[in-house]
Amino acid sequence: MSSTWSDPSAVPVPAPFAHLRRFPLDGALLLFDRDTGTNVRCEGEETAHLRARAPRALQFGITNRCNLACTFCSRDLDAKSDWTADSAFDLLSGLADAGVLEVAFGGGEPWAFPHFETLVARLYDETPLAVSFTTNGLALTPKRLAAVRGRYGQIRVSLYDDNAWRGTVGRLADAGARFGVNYLVTPERLPSLEAVVLELVALGCRDVLLLSYNGHDRALHLDAAQARDLSRRVAVLARALGSRCQLKLDVCWGERLEGVPRLFDKQDCGAGREFLVITSDRKVMPCSFHHLAFPVTSARDVMDVWHGQRAQLASASTLPGCARTPGHGLSSLSGAAS
């Protein structure tokens, strides 16, 4: 086989996909459209020699400031907010040049970051990155939404008991925004899961992501019986919703949910390899729940960490709930044995 196959631009792809951005995987080629979120995986003899050159996505904690004080938040409350719009753009444009496809802003609340809409627009206009953000919605005004219209991939709305989510979801649906909802599943919330999801669908939401809790609070972890109950509820809900709404599960559930179809047949979550976290105080982490953090100042620093710290980045988090830990690290939690 010709060595030109190590170059993703040399791999022939079907004409309808030729305009999509190319991202080499280990032994495969990913084609990506940043506006629709379309992913097309090509795999065969032509792609066998390809190797990943960069993380596919970044989760960027653009600020540590927030207008809520959720007890289960994963961010370090003592971390500084060191980014400016210019320094964040410089880092991300360099990582786009290295091959990164997506950046998803969180925090903190990204709309607490000064001139956030300007940063989003500049990244969309001047780089090939797909730009998304997770928000509690309280500061997402119609004016701000209009300022980023057409320049983001998706808005993720975190659903809490105190963030007026019904109004936010309704406004986004009325505006024709591309959005989904993140819903943390806890023992307290489990019994009302169907009611909440059906209400979201009635409000116009077509994408619901069910999150698992990672952390030391025993009361927020599902035990084995509750995980089986969630699996059953998800299966029934998915059948009932059909094509009206996508019901998704985050990778941290791992193997805990029996009988739930998996989009990808793999055991590892991909943290530290497929995606990295950039913190508000200029550090790189494998994921938001990991104990490792490497200081960085530039795109080159980030790529040096990604290339040079593979084994550490792929290690399990010390927080209970990590899908990489045997038993998800729940065996030490009373009532949460897996």
C-alpha positions as CSV (number, residue, x, y, z in Angstrom):
1,M,0.0,0.0,0.0
2,S,1.2,3.5,-0.8
3,S,2.5,5.5,2.2
4,T,0.2,8.4,1.0
5,W,-2.6,6.8,3.0
6,S,-1.0,8.2,6.1
7,D,-2.2,11.5,4.9
8,P,-5.9,11.9,5.5
9,S,-6.3,14.3,2.6
10,A,-5.2,11.5,0.2
11,V,-8.0,9.1,1.2
12,P,-10.8,9.0,-1.4
13,V,-14.3,9.5,0.1
14,P,-17.7,9.5,-1.5
15,A,-18.5,12.7,-3.3
16,P,-21.4,13.7,-1.0
17,F,-19.0,13.8,1.9
18,A,-16.0,15.4,0.2
19,H,-16.7,18.8,1.7
20,L,-16.6,17.6,5.3
21,R,-13.6,18.2,7.5
22,R,-11.2,15.2,7.8
23,F,-10.0,13.8,11.1
24,P,-7.7,10.8,11.2
25,L,-8.4,8.1,13.8
26,D,-6.3,5.0,14.5
27,G,-7.1,2.9,11.4
28,A,-10.1,5.0,10.3
29,L,-11.1,8.4,9.0
30,L,-13.8,10.6,10.5
31,L,-15.6,13.1,8.4
32,F,-17.3,16.0,10.3
33,D,-19.7,18.8,9.6
34,R,-19.5,21.5,12.3
35,D,-22.9,23.0,11.6
36,T,-25.0,19.9,11.7
37,G,-22.8,17.7,13.9
38,T,-22.8,15.0,11.3
39,N,-20.1,12.4,11.8
40,V,-19.2,9.8,9.1
41,R,-16.7,7.1,9.9
42,C,-14.8,5.6,7.0
43,E,-12.8,2.4,7.7
44,G,-11.1,0.0,5.3
45,E,-7.9,-0.9,3.6
46,E,-7.5,2.8,2.5
47,T,-7.5,4.0,6.2
48,A,-5.6,1.3,7.9
49,H,-2.4,3.3,8.2
50,L,-4.0,6.5,9.6
51,R,-3.3,7.5,13.1
52,A,-4.8,10.1,15.4
53,R,-2.8,13.3,15.5
54,A,-4.8,15.4,18.0
55,P,-7.7,15.0,20.5
56,R,-11.0,15.2,18.6
57,A,-12.7,17.7,21.1
58,L,-12.0,20.0,23.9
59,Q,-14.1,20.9,26.9
60,F,-13.1,24.4,27.8
61,G,-13.8,25.9,31.3
62,I,-13.6,29.4,30.0
63,T,-14.4,30.9,33.4
64,N,-14.8,29.7,37.0
65,R,-17.5,32.3,37.7
66,C,-21.1,31.2,37.9
67,N,-24.5,32.6,38.9
68,L,-25.5,29.4,40.6
69,A,-23.9,27.4,43.5
70,C,-24.7,23.8,42.8
71,T,-23.3,21.4,45.4
72,F,-22.5,18.7,42.9
73,C,-20.5,20.9,40.5
74,S,-17.2,19.4,39.4
75,R,-15.2,22.6,39.1
76,D,-12.6,23.7,41.6
77,L,-14.2,26.5,43.4
78,D,-10.7,28.0,44.3
79,A,-9.5,28.1,40.7
80,K,-8.8,31.4,39.1
81,S,-10.3,32.7,35.8
82,D,-7.2,33.5,33.8
83,W,-8.5,33.5,30.2
84,T,-9.2,36.6,28.1
85,A,-11.1,36.5,24.8
86,D,-7.8,37.0,22.9
87,S,-5.8,34.4,24.9
88,A,-8.5,31.8,24.5
89,F,-8.8,32.5,20.8
90,D,-5.0,32.1,20.3
91,L,-5.0,28.8,22.1
92,L,-8.0,27.4,20.3
93,S,-6.9,28.6,16.8
94,G,-3.6,26.8,17.4
95,L,-5.4,23.6,18.4
96,A,-7.6,23.9,15.4
97,D,-4.5,24.0,13.2
98,A,-3.3,20.9,15.1
99,G,-6.4,19.1,14.0
100,V,-8.9,19.5,16.8
101,L,-12.5,19.5,15.6
102,E,-14.7,20.8,18.4
103,V,-14.6,23.0,21.5
104,A,-17.4,22.9,24.0
105,F,-17.4,25.8,26.5
106,G,-18.5,25.3,30.1
107,G,-17.1,26.5,33.3
108,G,-18.5,28.1,35.4
109,E,-21.2,29.7,33.4
110,P,-19.8,30.7,30.0
111,W,-22.1,33.7,29.8
112,A,-20.4,35.1,32.8
113,F,-17.2,35.4,30.7
114,P,-16.8,39.0,29.3
115,H,-17.5,39.2,25.6
116,F,-18.3,35.5,25.3
117,E,-20.5,36.1,22.2
118,T,-17.6,37.9,20.5
119,L,-15.3,34.9,21.1
120,V,-17.9,32.4,19.8
121,A,-18.3,34.5,16.6
122,R,-14.6,34.9,16.0
123,L,-13.9,31.2,16.5
124,Y,-16.6,30.4,14.0
125,D,-15.5,33.0,11.5
126,E,-11.8,32.5,11.7
127,T,-11.3,28.8,12.5
128,P,-12.8,25.5,11.3
129,L,-13.8,24.6,14.9
130,A,-17.3,23.5,15.8
131,V,-18.3,25.7,18.8
132,S,-20.8,24.6,21.4
133,F,-21.5,25.6,25.0
134,T,-23.3,24.4,28.1
135,T,-25.3,26.9,30.1
136,N,-27.7,27.1,32.9
137,G,-29.7,29.5,30.7
138,L,-30.2,32.3,33.3
139,A,-28.0,34.7,31.4
140,L,-28.8,33.6,27.9
141,T,-30.9,36.5,26.8
142,P,-32.6,36.8,23.3
143,K,-30.0,39.5,22.4
144,R,-27.1,37.1,23.3
145,L,-28.7,34.2,21.5
146,A,-29.1,36.4,18.4
147,A,-25.4,37.4,18.6
148,V,-24.3,33.8,18.1
149,R,-27.0,32.7,15.8
150,G,-25.6,30.5,13.0
151,R,-22.2,30.3,14.7
152,Y,-22.5,27.4,17.1
153,G,-23.0,23.7,16.8
154,Q,-25.3,23.1,19.8
155,I,-26.4,24.7,23.0
156,R,-26.6,22.3,26.0
157,V,-28.9,23.5,28.8
158,S,-28.3,22.1,32.3
159,L,-31.6,21.3,34.0
160,Y,-31.6,22.2,37.7
161,D,-34.4,22.8,40.1
162,D,-33.7,26.5,40.5
163,N,-32.7,27.7,37.0
164,A,-36.1,28.3,35.3
165,W,-35.4,25.7,32.7
166,R,-38.9,25.6,31.3
167,G,-38.6,29.2,30.1
168,T,-35.1,28.7,28.6
169,V,-36.2,25.5,26.7
170,G,-39.3,27.2,25.4
171,R,-37.3,30.3,24.2
172,L,-34.7,28.1,22.5
173,A,-37.4,26.0,20.8
174,D,-39.3,29.1,19.6
175,A,-36.1,30.6,18.2
176,G,-35.3,27.4,16.2
177,A,-32.0,27.0,18.1
178,R,-30.0,23.8,18.0
179,F,-30.1,22.7,21.6
180,G,-30.3,19.8,24.0
181,V,-30.8,19.3,27.7
182,N,-28.4,17.8,30.3
183,Y,-30.2,16.0,33.2
184,L,-28.3,14.7,36.2
185,V,-30.0,11.4,37.3
186,T,-29.9,10.9,41.0
187,P,-31.9,8.6,43.3
188,E,-34.2,11.5,44.2
189,R,-34.8,12.4,40.5
190,L,-35.1,8.9,39.2
191,P,-38.9,8.4,40.0
192,S,-39.8,11.5,38.0
193,L,-37.6,10.8,35.0
194,E,-40.4,10.0,32.5
195,A,-42.5,13.1,33.6
196,V,-39.5,15.4,33.1
197,V,-38.5,14.0,29.7
198,L,-42.1,14.1,28.4
199,E,-42.5,17.7,29.6
200,L,-39.2,18.6,27.8
201,V,-40.5,17.1,24.6
202,A,-43.7,19.0,24.9
203,L,-41.7,22.2,25.3
204,G,-39.9,21.5,22.0
205,C,-36.7,19.7,23.2
206,R,-35.5,17.0,20.9
207,D,-32.3,15.9,22.6
208,V,-32.0,14.8,26.3
209,L,-28.7,13.6,27.8
210,L,-28.8,11.7,31.1
211,L,-25.8,12.3,33.2
212,S,-24.4,10.2,36.0
213,Y,-22.9,11.7,39.1
214,N,-19.2,11.4,39.8
215,G,-18.1,12.4,43.3
216,H,-18.1,11.5,47.0
217,D,-21.7,12.3,48.0
218,R,-23.3,8.9,48.6
219,A,-26.8,10.4,48.3
220,L,-26.3,11.2,44.6
221,H,-25.1,7.8,43.4
222,L,-27.5,5.2,42.1
223,D,-27.1,1.8,43.7
224,A,-27.2,-1.4,41.6
225,A,-31.0,-1.8,41.8
226,Q,-31.6,1.8,40.9
227,A,-29.2,1.5,37.9
228,R,-31.2,-1.5,36.7
229,D,-34.4,0.5,37.2
230,L,-32.9,3.4,35.1
231,S,-32.0,1.0,32.3
232,R,-35.6,-0.3,32.2
233,R,-37.0,3.2,32.2
234,V,-34.7,4.4,29.5
235,A,-35.6,1.4,27.3
236,V,-39.4,2.1,27.7
237,L,-39.0,5.8,27.2
238,A,-36.9,5.4,24.0
239,R,-39.6,3.1,22.5
240,A,-42.3,5.5,23.5
241,L,-40.5,8.6,22.1
242,G,-39.5,7.1,18.8
243,S,-38.1,9.8,16.5
244,R,-39.6,12.7,18.5
245,C,-36.6,13.0,20.8
246,Q,-33.1,11.5,21.1
247,L,-32.5,10.0,24.6
248,K,-28.8,9.7,25.3
249,L,-26.6,8.5,28.1
250,D,-23.2,10.0,29.0
251,V,-20.1,7.8,28.8
252,C,-19.6,7.8,32.6
253,W,-22.4,5.3,33.0
254,G,-20.0,2.7,31.5
255,E,-21.4,-0.8,31.8
256,R,-23.8,-0.1,34.6
257,L,-26.9,0.0,32.5
258,E,-27.9,-3.4,31.2
259,G,-29.8,-3.8,27.9
260,V,-29.3,-0.2,26.7
261,P,-27.9,0.0,23.1
262,R,-24.5,1.5,22.8
263,L,-23.5,3.8,20.0
264,F,-19.9,2.6,20.0
265,D,-18.8,-0.9,21.0
266,K,-15.9,0.1,23.2
267,Q,-15.2,-0.1,26.9
268,D,-13.1,3.1,27.4
269,C,-14.6,6.6,27.8
270,G,-11.9,8.3,25.7
271,A,-11.0,10.9,28.3
272,G,-7.5,12.1,27.8
273,R,-7.3,10.6,24.3
274,E,-10.4,11.6,22.3
275,F,-11.0,14.7,24.4
276,L,-9.3,16.9,26.9
277,V,-10.5,19.5,29.4
278,I,-9.0,23.0,29.6
279,T,-9.6,24.6,32.9
280,S,-10.2,28.2,33.8
281,D,-6.8,28.5,35.5
282,R,-4.9,27.2,32.4
283,K,-4.5,23.5,33.0
284,V,-5.1,20.4,31.0
285,M,-7.1,17.5,32.5
286,P,-8.3,14.2,31.0
287,C,-11.8,15.0,32.2
288,S,-13.6,17.3,34.6
289,F,-13.6,14.6,37.3
290,H,-10.0,13.6,37.1
291,H,-7.3,14.4,39.7
292,L,-4.5,15.1,37.2
293,A,-3.9,18.6,35.9
294,F,-1.0,19.9,33.8
295,P,-0.3,23.6,33.5
296,V,-0.3,25.0,29.9
297,T,0.1,28.4,28.3
298,S,-0.2,27.6,24.6
299,A,-1.6,25.2,22.0
300,R,1.9,23.6,21.8
301,D,1.8,22.9,25.5
302,V,-1.5,21.2,25.2
303,M,-0.3,19.0,22.3
304,D,2.9,18.2,24.2
305,V,0.8,16.9,27.2
306,W,-1.5,15.0,24.8
307,H,1.5,13.3,23.1
308,G,3.7,12.8,26.2
309,Q,1.3,11.9,29.0
310,R,-0.8,9.2,27.3
311,A,-0.6,6.6,30.1
312,Q,-1.5,9.1,32.8
313,L,-4.3,10.7,30.8
314,A,-5.9,7.3,30.3
315,S,-5.8,6.4,34.0
316,A,-9.0,6.2,36.1
317,S,-10.2,9.1,38.2
318,T,-10.1,8.7,41.9
319,L,-13.6,10.1,42.2
320,P,-16.3,7.4,42.7
321,G,-18.4,7.0,39.5
322,C,-15.5,6.9,37.0
323,A,-16.3,4.3,34.3
324,R,-12.6,3.3,34.1
325,T,-12.5,2.2,37.7
326,P,-13.5,-1.4,38.5
327,G,-17.0,-1.2,39.9
328,H,-16.9,2.5,39.0
329,G,-15.4,3.0,42.4
330,L,-18.8,2.6,44.0
331,S,-18.0,-0.4,46.2
332,S,-16.8,1.7,49.0
333,L,-20.0,3.8,49.1
334,S,-22.7,2.5,51.4
335,G,-25.7,1.3,49.4
336,A,-23.9,1.8,46.1
337,A,-22.2,-1.5,45.4
338,S,-22.2,-2.4,41.8
